[in-house]
Amino acid sequence: MSVTMYTTQWCGFCKRLKAQLARVGVEMAEIDIERDEAAAQFVESVNGGNQTVPTLLFADGTTMCNPSAAQVQAKLAKLDSAASPEQAVS
């Protein structure tokens, strides 16, 4: 998976983002920060000490806090293009 979503069971923003991304075929790992102390500490470390969800972690190590589906799709497209650079046309 190229993206991990840190979430909680009660987070409406998380549920909405997950559904929006699923509709366009984005698969992700999901980690509930209320059930995983290390995950909660990670979220705090990238959000100024706050347990703000959804927080997304991408394959390149960057994070986004409470992004829109469009922002996530744009980031994934950028990562995909960086992973497979265009070949020269002969």
C-alpha positions in Angstrom: 0.0 0.0 0.0 1.3 3.4 -0.8 -0.7 5.2 1.8 -1.6 4.7 5.4 -4.6 6.5 7.1 -4.4 7.1 10.8 -8.0 7.3 12.1 -10.4 6.6 14.9 -13.7 4.7 14.9 -15.7 7.8 15.6 -14.1 10.2 13.1 -16.6 11.3 10.5 -14.0 13.1 8.4 -12.0 9.8 8.3 -15.1 7.8 7.2 -15.9 10.3 4.5 -12.4 10.5 3.1 -12.0 6.7 3.2 -15.3 6.3 1.2 -14.3 9.0 -1.3 -11.0 7.4 -1.9 -12.5 3.9 -2.2 -14.9 5.1 -4.9 -11.9 6.1 -7.1 -10.0 2.9 -6.3 -7.4 4.2 -3.8 -6.5 1.4 -1.4 -4.9 2.1 2.0 -4.0 0.6 5.2 -6.0 2.0 8.2 -4.7 2.3 11.7 -6.9 3.3 14.7 -4.8 5.5 16.9 -7.0 4.7 19.9 -6.0 1.1 19.6 -2.3 1.6 18.7 -0.2 3.7 21.1 2.7 3.9 18.7 0.4 5.1 15.9 -1.0 7.8 18.3 2.5 9.0 19.1 3.4 9.1 15.4 0.3 11.2 14.7 1.2 13.6 17.5 4.7 13.9 16.2 3.6 15.1 12.8 0.7 17.3 14.1 2.3 19.5 16.7 1.4 17.3 19.6 -2.2 16.8 18.5 -4.0 13.6 17.7 -5.6 15.0 14.6 -7.2 12.5 12.2 -7.3 11.7 9.4 -3.6 11.8 9.1 -2.2 10.1 6.0 1.3 8.8 5.6 2.6 8.3 2.1 5.3 6.0 0.7 7.8 8.8 0.5 7.5 9.5 4.2 5.4 12.7 3.9 2.1 13.2 5.7 -1.1 15.1 5.2 -3.6 16.1 8.0 -7.3 16.1 7.1 -6.7 16.4 3.4 -9.4 16.4 0.7 -9.7 13.4 -1.6 -8.4 15.5 -4.5 -5.3 16.4 -2.5 -4.6 12.7 -1.8 -5.2 11.8 -5.4 -2.8 14.5 -6.6 -0.1 13.4 -4.1 -0.5 9.8 -5.2 -0.3 10.8 -8.9 2.9 12.8 -8.1 4.4 9.8 -6.3 3.5 7.5 -9.2 5.1 9.8 -11.8 8.2 10.0 -9.7 8.4 6.2 -9.3 8.1 5.6 -13.1 9.7 8.5 -15.0 8.6 9.1 -18.5 10.7 7.3 -21.1 12.2 9.3 -23.9 10.2 9.2 -27.1 12.3 8.1 -30.1 
